[in-house]
Amino acid sequence: MPDDAAYLLCAEDAAAAFFDAAAAAGSSCTTGNDDDDDGCCSSAGEEESAAASFAELIGGEADYSPRPDYPDRLRSRSIDPAARAESVAWILKVQEYYGFLPLTAYLAVNYMDRFLSLHRLPVEGTSRYVFEPGTIGRMELLVLTALNWRLRSVTPFTFIDFFACKVDPGGRHTRCLIARATQVILAAIHDIEFLDHCPSSMAAAAVLCATGETPSLESVSPRAAVGWCIGLAEEAIGNCYRLMQQLVIGNVQTMAASTTASAVNLCCSGEVLSSHSSSSSSPPPAKRRKRSPPSN
């Protein structure tokens, strides 16, 4: 009988392709071991097939984004931007506390933004509530129905592995690029300005930011990044990259106090960490202790 966890979009206790920077440095970051599985395409045929698949995903990514007028409604305060900011902060707080995958946090924010862009919520004061399980269940069904059960969203994490391999085809710094790009993306979802940018542009811009912070790699321009995959646009990548430089990179050092950023710095400085075999030979992750949720 197949493992039911294999069908979950966010299998938190399974070996995952999307990992946080701490995990990347602790067990996955290397400086280029030929025996490592860096996730890059091993042949021209595989790369061409992957590029075609990603081009198809880019063509459909708008189906998994909030309505186009959603950012303007937040800016005009017809939807409360402070409430969204508080919700995003809570999601990221819980993600860090429980060690959830970055993909899980991003999907939670994506579902929330898509739902808010489609469904107007009643405002009933600012009181805190404790909800019964039945109420939560009904709300879950309301969200799922509003999203038309389209949950397998296209996100920046769909693209960053492939884009990192384009920058570093030898795989020497690929895991470091992915870890740093992941950190940049998680920092970016706080700001409503990034709602104007599609996931593929965010992924490309985040990888460009990560590449610029890796001295042993040549910097890549948005014009060059367009060649990574059909469907990418130079202007879109350039605008998102400049926005990340302005709003994220200058403030992301706040996150550097955590183990996550320290791990990325070690990895990208060229220090050799423990070698990492393929996920199939990795020991199973330790079971997470049951803990009380973080307080507001």
Short mmCIF file of the C-alpha atoms (twelve columns), coordinates in Angstrom:
data_MODEL
# 
_entry.id   MODEL 
# 
loop_
_atom_site.group_PDB 
_atom_site.id 
_atom_site.type_symbol 
_atom_site.label_atom_id 
_atom_site.label_alt_id 
_atom_site.label_comp_id 
_atom_site.label_asym_id 
_atom_site.label_seq_id 
_atom_site.Cartn_x 
_atom_site.Cartn_y 
_atom_site.Cartn_z 
_atom_site.pdbx_PDB_model_num 
ATOM 1   C CA . MET A 1   0.000   0.000  0.000   1 
ATOM 2   C CA . PRO A 2   1.572   3.355  -0.943  1 
ATOM 3   C CA . ASP A 3   2.567   5.781  1.760   1 
ATOM 4   C CA . ASP A 4   -0.263  8.303  2.146   1 
ATOM 5   C CA . ALA A 5   2.310   11.013 2.954   1 
ATOM 6   C CA . ALA A 6   3.566   10.777 -0.615  1 
ATOM 7   C CA . TYR A 7   0.324   12.403 -1.777  1 
ATOM 8   C CA . LEU A 8   0.635   15.406 0.533   1 
ATOM 9   C CA . LEU A 9   1.745   18.689 -0.995  1 
ATOM 10  C CA . CYS A 10  3.616   19.625 2.189   1 
ATOM 11  C CA . ALA A 11  5.045   16.407 3.660   1 
ATOM 12  C CA . GLU A 12  6.918   18.040 6.509   1 
ATOM 13  C CA . ASP A 13  8.591   14.916 7.837   1 
ATOM 14  C CA . ALA A 14  9.651   13.600 4.432   1 
ATOM 15  C CA . ALA A 15  12.861  14.345 2.575   1 
ATOM 16  C CA . ALA A 16  11.973  17.410 0.533   1 
ATOM 17  C CA . ALA A 17  13.317  19.262 -2.450  1 
ATOM 18  C CA . PHE A 18  12.575  22.575 -0.771  1 
ATOM 19  C CA . PHE A 19  14.676  23.083 2.341   1 
ATOM 20  C CA . ASP A 20  15.448  25.986 4.627   1 
ATOM 21  C CA . ALA A 21  18.921  27.454 4.840   1 
ATOM 22  C CA . ALA A 22  19.740  25.879 8.186   1 
ATOM 23  C CA . ALA A 23  18.997  22.425 6.849   1 
ATOM 24  C CA . ALA A 24  20.908  23.216 3.682   1 
ATOM 25  C CA . ALA A 25  24.054  24.129 5.550   1 
ATOM 26  C CA . GLY A 26  23.713  21.429 8.148   1 
ATOM 27  C CA . SER A 27  23.444  18.490 5.802   1 
ATOM 28  C CA . SER A 28  23.210  19.530 2.171   1 
ATOM 29  C CA . CYS A 29  25.735  22.275 1.444   1 
ATOM 30  C CA . THR A 30  29.011  21.278 -0.104  1 
ATOM 31  C CA . THR A 31  31.631  22.984 -2.214  1 
ATOM 32  C CA . GLY A 32  31.425  20.619 -5.085  1 
ATOM 33  C CA . ASN A 33  31.673  16.888 -4.568  1 
ATOM 34  C CA . ASP A 34  31.253  14.937 -7.780  1 
ATOM 35  C CA . ASP A 35  29.301  12.275 -5.922  1 
ATOM 36  C CA . ASP A 36  26.711  14.731 -4.656  1 
ATOM 37  C CA . ASP A 37  23.276  14.863 -6.182  1 
ATOM 38  C CA . ASP A 38  23.045  18.577 -6.912  1 
ATOM 39  C CA . GLY A 39  19.704  18.253 -8.685  1 
ATOM 40  C CA . CYS A 40  21.017  19.736 -11.949 1 
ATOM 41  C CA . CYS A 41  20.216  18.155 -15.284 1 
ATOM 42  C CA . SER A 42  22.912  15.695 -16.298 1 
ATOM 43  C CA . SER A 43  22.399  15.885 -20.055 1 
ATOM 44  C CA . ALA A 44  21.330  18.330 -22.725 1 
ATOM 45  C CA . GLY A 45  18.211  16.269 -23.365 1 
ATOM 46  C CA . GLU A 46  17.166  16.395 -19.723 1 
ATOM 47  C CA . GLU A 47  17.790  20.139 -19.578 1 
ATOM 48  C CA . GLU A 48  15.736  20.756 -22.707 1 
ATOM 49  C CA . SER A 49  12.872  18.664 -21.346 1 
ATOM 50  C CA . ALA A 50  13.008  20.476 -18.001 1 
ATOM 51  C CA . ALA A 51  13.039  23.876 -19.717 1 
ATOM 52  C CA . ALA A 52  9.925   22.930 -21.694 1 
ATOM 53  C CA . SER A 53  8.153   21.832 -18.513 1 
ATOM 54  C CA . PHE A 54  9.026   25.059 -16.711 1 
ATOM 55  C CA . ALA A 55  7.895   27.131 -19.698 1 
ATOM 56  C CA . GLU A 56  4.516   25.415 -19.453 1 
ATOM 57  C CA . LEU A 57  4.341   26.206 -15.732 1 
ATOM 58  C CA . ILE A 58  5.147   29.855 -16.429 1 
ATOM 59  C CA . GLY A 59  2.281   29.948 -18.900 1 
ATOM 60  C CA . GLY A 60  -0.163  28.851 -16.204 1 
ATOM 61  C CA . GLU A 61  1.183   30.598 -13.120 1 
ATOM 62  C CA . ALA A 62  -1.427  33.373 -13.287 1 
ATOM 63  C CA . ASP A 63  -4.068  30.756 -12.476 1 
ATOM 64  C CA . TYR A 64  -2.526  30.397 -9.021  1 
ATOM 65  C CA . SER A 65  -2.133  34.089 -8.237  1 
ATOM 66  C CA . PRO A 66  -4.489  36.586 -6.566  1 
ATOM 67  C CA . ARG A 67  -6.750  38.671 -8.781  1 
ATOM 68  C CA . PRO A 68  -4.846  41.433 -10.635 1 
ATOM 69  C CA . ASP A 69  -6.625  44.191 -8.666  1 
ATOM 70  C CA . TYR A 70  -5.658  42.701 -5.284  1 
ATOM 71  C CA . PRO A 71  -2.446  44.756 -4.743  1 
ATOM 72  C CA . ASP A 72  -4.278  48.005 -5.528  1 
ATOM 73  C CA . ARG A 73  -7.083  47.095 -3.134  1 
ATOM 74  C CA . LEU A 74  -4.480  46.625 -0.409  1 
ATOM 75  C CA . ARG A 75  -2.833  49.939 -1.257  1 
ATOM 76  C CA . SER A 76  -6.184  51.729 -1.191  1 
ATOM 77  C CA . ARG A 77  -7.033  49.951 2.079   1 
ATOM 78  C CA . SER A 78  -10.254 48.466 0.790   1 
ATOM 79  C CA . ILE A 79  -8.544  45.346 2.117   1 
ATOM 80  C CA . ASP A 80  -6.692  46.000 5.372   1 
ATOM 81  C CA . PRO A 81  -2.930  45.777 4.637   1 
ATOM 82  C CA . ALA A 82  -2.109  45.746 8.354   1 
ATOM 83  C CA . ALA A 83  -4.240  42.641 8.845   1 
ATOM 84  C CA . ARG A 84  -2.440  40.942 5.972   1 
ATOM 85  C CA . ALA A 85  0.951   41.924 7.381   1 
ATOM 86  C CA . GLU A 86  -0.002  40.527 10.773  1 
ATOM 87  C CA . SER A 87  -1.204  37.292 9.196   1 
ATOM 88  C CA . VAL A 88  1.978   36.856 7.145   1 
ATOM 89  C CA . ALA A 89  4.113   37.526 10.217  1 
ATOM 90  C CA . TRP A 90  2.143   34.895 12.150  1 
ATOM 91  C CA . ILE A 91  2.525   32.326 9.357   1 
ATOM 92  C CA . LEU A 92  6.286   32.854 9.217   1 
ATOM 93  C CA . LYS A 93  6.531   32.775 13.005  1 
ATOM 94  C CA . VAL A 94  4.785   29.407 13.131  1 
ATOM 95  C CA . GLN A 95  6.869   28.140 10.194  1 
ATOM 96  C CA . GLU A 96  10.098  28.983 11.999  1 
ATOM 97  C CA . TYR A 97  8.896   27.680 15.370  1 
ATOM 98  C CA . TYR A 98  7.821   24.265 14.093  1 
ATOM 99  C CA . GLY A 99  10.452  23.968 11.378  1 
ATOM 100 C CA . PHE A 100 7.941   23.809 8.548   1 
ATOM 101 C CA . LEU A 101 9.275   23.966 5.013   1 
ATOM 102 C CA . PRO A 102 9.560   27.370 3.302   1 
ATOM 103 C CA . LEU A 103 7.166   26.038 0.662   1 
ATOM 104 C CA . THR A 104 4.532   25.440 3.340   1 
ATOM 105 C CA . ALA A 105 4.735   29.035 4.548   1 
ATOM 106 C CA . TYR A 106 4.628   30.413 1.019   1 
ATOM 107 C CA . LEU A 107 1.603   28.293 0.117   1 
ATOM 108 C CA . ALA A 108 -0.221  29.451 3.248   1 
ATOM 109 C CA . VAL A 109 0.326   33.083 2.243   1 
ATOM 110 C CA . ASN A 110 -0.611  32.302 -1.360  1 
ATOM 111 C CA . TYR A 111 -3.897  30.670 -0.338  1 
ATOM 112 C CA . MET A 112 -4.688  33.591 1.955   1 
ATOM 113 C CA . ASP A 113 -3.976  36.215 -0.716  1 
ATOM 114 C CA . ARG A 114 -5.970  34.377 -3.358  1 
ATOM 115 C CA . PHE A 115 -8.901  33.935 -0.988  1 
ATOM 116 C CA . LEU A 116 -8.895  37.584 0.109   1 
ATOM 117 C CA . SER A 117 -8.803  38.708 -3.517  1 
ATOM 118 C CA . LEU A 118 -11.937 36.654 -4.243  1 
ATOM 119 C CA . HIS A 119 -13.964 36.824 -1.041  1 
ATOM 120 C CA . ARG A 120 -14.873 39.914 0.967   1 
ATOM 121 C CA . LEU A 121 -14.705 39.259 4.697   1 
ATOM 122 C CA . PRO A 122 -17.020 40.945 7.223   1 
ATOM 123 C CA . VAL A 123 -15.350 43.249 9.727   1 
ATOM 124 C CA . GLU A 124 -16.568 42.740 13.276  1 
ATOM 125 C CA . GLY A 125 -14.224 44.697 15.468  1 
ATOM 126 C CA . THR A 126 -10.752 43.810 16.663  1 
ATOM 127 C CA . SER A 127 -11.516 41.217 19.330  1 
ATOM 128 C CA . ARG A 128 -9.494  38.019 19.532  1 
ATOM 129 C CA . TYR A 129 -11.401 34.814 19.004  1 
ATOM 130 C CA . VAL A 130 -11.048 31.166 19.912  1 
ATOM 131 C CA . PHE A 131 -12.683 29.038 17.233  1 
ATOM 132 C CA . GLU A 132 -14.271 25.630 17.613  1 
ATOM 133 C CA . PRO A 133 -12.998 22.793 15.368  1 
ATOM 134 C CA . GLY A 134 -16.283 22.743 13.470  1 
ATOM 135 C CA . THR A 135 -15.958 26.448 12.682  1 
ATOM 136 C CA . ILE A 136 -12.408 25.934 11.448  1 
ATOM 137 C CA . GLY A 137 -13.577 23.054 9.266   1 
ATOM 138 C CA . ARG A 138 -16.284 25.179 7.665   1 
ATOM 139 C CA . MET A 139 -13.766 27.954 7.032   1 
ATOM 140 C CA . GLU A 140 -11.398 25.489 5.401   1 
ATOM 141 C CA . LEU A 141 -14.163 24.362 3.059   1 
ATOM 142 C CA . LEU A 142 -15.024 27.984 2.280   1 
ATOM 143 C CA . VAL A 143 -11.394 28.703 1.371   1 
ATOM 144 C CA . LEU A 144 -11.075 25.551 -0.727  1 
ATOM 145 C CA . THR A 145 -14.290 26.308 -2.581  1 
ATOM 146 C CA . ALA A 146 -13.248 29.915 -3.248  1 
ATOM 147 C CA . LEU A 147 -9.929  28.662 -4.658  1 
ATOM 148 C CA . ASN A 148 -11.778 26.075 -6.753  1 
ATOM 149 C CA . TRP A 149 -9.632  23.436 -5.031  1 
ATOM 150 C CA . ARG A 150 -6.598  24.599 -7.017  1 
ATOM 151 C CA . LEU A 151 -3.983  24.031 -4.329  1 
ATOM 152 C CA . ARG A 152 -0.966  22.747 -6.217  1 
ATOM 153 C CA . SER A 153 0.162   26.302 -6.781  1 
ATOM 154 C CA . VAL A 154 3.034   27.427 -8.953  1 
ATOM 155 C CA . THR A 155 5.389   29.244 -6.571  1 
ATOM 156 C CA . PRO A 156 8.919   30.690 -6.757  1 
ATOM 157 C CA . PHE A 157 10.107  27.427 -5.196  1 
ATOM 158 C CA . THR A 158 8.912   25.662 -8.337  1 
ATOM 159 C CA . PHE A 159 11.711  27.368 -10.279 1 
ATOM 160 C CA . ILE A 160 14.656  28.175 -8.004  1 
ATOM 161 C CA . ASP A 161 16.399  24.790 -8.271  1 
ATOM 162 C CA . PHE A 162 16.363  24.942 -12.071 1 
ATOM 163 C CA . PHE A 163 17.435  28.586 -12.176 1 
ATOM 164 C CA . ALA A 164 20.266  27.975 -9.694  1 
ATOM 165 C CA . CYS A 165 21.558  25.189 -11.935 1 
ATOM 166 C CA . LYS A 166 21.502  27.610 -14.857 1 
ATOM 167 C CA . VAL A 167 23.764  29.975 -12.924 1 
ATOM 168 C CA . ASP A 168 26.003  27.207 -11.606 1 
ATOM 169 C CA . PRO A 169 25.779  24.209 -13.973 1 
ATOM 170 C CA . GLY A 170 28.714  22.526 -12.250 1 
ATOM 171 C CA . GLY A 171 26.718  22.364 -9.029  1 
ATOM 172 C CA . ARG A 172 29.497  23.729 -6.819  1 
ATOM 173 C CA . HIS A 173 27.357  26.460 -5.236  1 
ATOM 174 C CA . THR A 174 23.878  25.360 -6.274  1 
ATOM 175 C CA . ARG A 175 22.638  24.440 -2.805  1 
ATOM 176 C CA . CYS A 176 23.925  27.712 -1.409  1 
ATOM 177 C CA . LEU A 177 22.155  29.679 -4.125  1 
ATOM 178 C CA . ILE A 178 18.905  27.841 -3.416  1 
ATOM 179 C CA . ALA A 179 19.242  28.426 0.326   1 
ATOM 180 C CA . ARG A 180 19.916  32.146 -0.078  1 
ATOM 181 C CA . ALA A 181 17.194  32.589 -2.719  1 
ATOM 182 C CA . THR A 182 14.766  30.839 -0.378  1 
ATOM 183 C CA . GLN A 183 15.645  33.305 2.367   1 
ATOM 184 C CA . VAL A 184 15.104  36.264 0.042   1 
ATOM 185 C CA . ILE A 185 11.715  34.959 -1.118  1 
ATOM 186 C CA . LEU A 186 10.476  34.432 2.437   1 
ATOM 187 C CA . ALA A 187 11.547  37.970 3.307   1 
ATOM 188 C CA . ALA A 188 9.793   39.329 0.213   1 
ATOM 189 C CA . ILE A 189 6.337   37.930 0.948   1 
ATOM 190 C CA . HIS A 190 5.910   40.480 3.751   1 
ATOM 191 C CA . ASP A 191 5.686   43.342 1.260   1 
ATOM 192 C CA . ILE A 192 2.584   43.851 -0.862  1 
ATOM 193 C CA . GLU A 193 4.698   45.340 -3.676  1 
ATOM 194 C CA . PHE A 194 5.799   41.820 -4.616  1 
ATOM 195 C CA . LEU A 195 2.191   40.842 -5.291  1 
ATOM 196 C CA . ASP A 196 2.620   42.583 -8.654  1 
ATOM 197 C CA . HIS A 197 5.288   40.054 -9.639  1 
ATOM 198 C CA . CYS A 198 4.722   36.514 -10.867 1 
ATOM 199 C CA . PRO A 199 6.430   33.544 -9.158  1 
ATOM 200 C CA . SER A 200 8.900   32.890 -11.990 1 
ATOM 201 C CA . SER A 201 10.125  36.499 -11.952 1 
ATOM 202 C CA . MET A 202 10.485  36.381 -8.168  1 
ATOM 203 C CA . ALA A 203 12.473  33.148 -8.408  1 
ATOM 204 C CA . ALA A 204 14.765  34.525 -11.101 1 
ATOM 205 C CA . ALA A 205 15.300  37.784 -9.211  1 
ATOM 206 C CA . ALA A 206 16.028  35.943 -5.958  1 
ATOM 207 C CA . VAL A 207 18.609  33.735 -7.681  1 
ATOM 208 C CA . LEU A 208 20.202  36.862 -9.184  1 
ATOM 209 C CA . CYS A 209 20.413  38.357 -5.692  1 
ATOM 210 C CA . ALA A 210 21.997  35.170 -4.368  1 
ATOM 211 C CA . THR A 211 24.451  35.036 -7.261  1 
ATOM 212 C CA . GLY A 212 25.549  38.605 -6.620  1 
ATOM 213 C CA . GLU A 213 26.457  37.651 -3.043  1 
ATOM 214 C CA . THR A 214 28.636  34.700 -4.120  1 
ATOM 215 C CA . PRO A 215 32.114  36.050 -4.986  1 
ATOM 216 C CA . SER A 216 33.206  32.979 -6.950  1 
ATOM 217 C CA . LEU A 217 30.268  33.276 -9.362  1 
ATOM 218 C CA . GLU A 218 29.963  35.821 -12.139 1 
ATOM 219 C CA . SER A 219 27.049  38.205 -11.754 1 
ATOM 220 C CA . VAL A 220 24.091  37.588 -14.046 1 
ATOM 221 C CA . SER A 221 21.948  40.316 -15.582 1 
ATOM 222 C CA . PRO A 222 18.177  40.132 -16.038 1 
ATOM 223 C CA . ARG A 223 18.801  40.087 -19.792 1 
ATOM 224 C CA . ALA A 224 20.912  36.941 -19.451 1 
ATOM 225 C CA . ALA A 225 18.358  35.370 -17.094 1 
ATOM 226 C CA . VAL A 226 15.691  35.546 -19.800 1 
ATOM 227 C CA . GLY A 227 17.584  32.798 -21.617 1 
ATOM 228 C CA . TRP A 228 17.019  30.332 -18.778 1 
ATOM 229 C CA . CYS A 229 13.522  29.460 -19.915 1 
ATOM 230 C CA . ILE A 230 10.873  30.435 -22.444 1 
ATOM 231 C CA . GLY A 231 8.303   32.776 -20.921 1 
ATOM 232 C CA . LEU A 232 10.635  34.858 -18.755 1 
ATOM 233 C CA . ALA A 233 10.632  38.618 -19.364 1 
ATOM 234 C CA . GLU A 234 13.657  40.861 -18.888 1 
ATOM 235 C CA . GLU A 235 11.627  43.850 -17.674 1 
ATOM 236 C CA . ALA A 236 9.685   41.778 -15.151 1 
ATOM 237 C CA . ILE A 237 12.835  40.163 -13.754 1 
ATOM 238 C CA . GLY A 238 14.678  43.484 -13.673 1 
ATOM 239 C CA . ASN A 239 11.868  45.291 -11.859 1 
ATOM 240 C CA . CYS A 240 11.544  42.505 -9.293  1 
ATOM 241 C CA . TYR A 241 15.316  42.336 -8.810  1 
ATOM 242 C CA . ARG A 242 15.563  46.073 -8.163  1 
ATOM 243 C CA . LEU A 243 12.640  45.859 -5.741  1 
ATOM 244 C CA . MET A 244 14.365  43.048 -3.861  1 
ATOM 245 C CA . GLN A 245 17.563  45.065 -3.670  1 
ATOM 246 C CA . GLN A 246 15.618  48.024 -2.324  1 
ATOM 247 C CA . LEU A 247 13.165  46.385 0.072   1 
ATOM 248 C CA . VAL A 248 14.611  42.998 0.963   1 
ATOM 249 C CA . ILE A 249 18.380  42.761 0.720   1 
ATOM 250 C CA . GLY A 250 18.952  45.823 2.890   1 
ATOM 251 C CA . ASN A 251 16.692  44.455 5.626   1 
ATOM 252 C CA . VAL A 252 17.284  40.733 5.326   1 
ATOM 253 C CA . GLN A 253 20.231  40.983 7.687   1 
ATOM 254 C CA . THR A 254 17.653  41.031 10.455  1 
ATOM 255 C CA . MET A 255 17.242  37.362 9.705   1 
ATOM 256 C CA . ALA A 256 20.995  36.837 9.861   1 
ATOM 257 C CA . ALA A 257 20.844  36.604 13.637  1 
ATOM 258 C CA . SER A 258 19.171  33.229 13.219  1 
ATOM 259 C CA . THR A 259 20.932  29.977 12.481  1 
ATOM 260 C CA . THR A 260 19.557  30.118 8.983   1 
ATOM 261 C CA . ALA A 261 21.611  33.063 7.781   1 
ATOM 262 C CA . SER A 262 24.728  31.927 9.613   1 
ATOM 263 C CA . ALA A 263 24.511  28.633 7.808   1 
ATOM 264 C CA . VAL A 264 24.207  30.296 4.422   1 
ATOM 265 C CA . ASN A 265 27.249  32.482 5.101   1 
ATOM 266 C CA . LEU A 266 29.334  29.439 6.011   1 
ATOM 267 C CA . CYS A 267 28.195  27.603 2.935   1 
ATOM 268 C CA . CYS A 268 28.837  30.393 0.469   1 
ATOM 269 C CA . SER A 269 32.219  31.321 1.958   1 
ATOM 270 C CA . GLY A 270 33.560  28.052 0.600   1 
ATOM 271 C CA . GLU A 271 33.961  26.088 3.790   1 
ATOM 272 C CA . VAL A 272 33.546  22.353 3.334   1 
ATOM 273 C CA . LEU A 273 30.683  21.024 5.382   1 
ATOM 274 C CA . SER A 274 29.619  17.447 5.871   1 
ATOM 275 C CA . SER A 275 29.026  15.755 2.522   1 
ATOM 276 C CA . HIS A 276 25.499  14.899 1.581   1 
ATOM 277 C CA . SER A 277 24.383  11.810 -0.262  1 
ATOM 278 C CA . SER A 278 21.124  11.563 -2.134  1 
ATOM 279 C CA . SER A 279 17.931  11.876 -0.152  1 
ATOM 280 C CA . SER A 280 17.194  8.173  -0.580  1 
ATOM 281 C CA . SER A 281 20.202  7.283  1.589   1 
ATOM 282 C CA . SER A 282 19.690  9.979  4.205   1 
ATOM 283 C CA . PRO A 283 18.609  8.902  7.688   1 
ATOM 284 C CA . PRO A 284 14.984  9.672  8.537   1 
ATOM 285 C CA . PRO A 285 14.464  13.027 10.262  1 
ATOM 286 C CA . ALA A 286 14.031  13.020 13.995  1 
ATOM 287 C CA . LYS A 287 10.455  13.149 15.168  1 
ATOM 288 C CA . ARG A 288 9.384   16.615 16.196  1 
ATOM 289 C CA . ARG A 289 8.420   17.012 19.814  1 
ATOM 290 C CA . LYS A 290 4.916   18.221 20.481  1 
ATOM 291 C CA . ARG A 291 5.071   21.829 21.575  1 
ATOM 292 C CA . SER A 292 2.666   24.560 22.416  1 
ATOM 293 C CA . PRO A 293 2.120   27.047 19.584  1 
ATOM 294 C CA . PRO A 294 3.876   30.408 19.819  1 
ATOM 295 C CA . SER A 295 1.901   33.216 21.369  1 
ATOM 296 C CA . ASN A 296 0.953   36.305 19.434  1 
# 
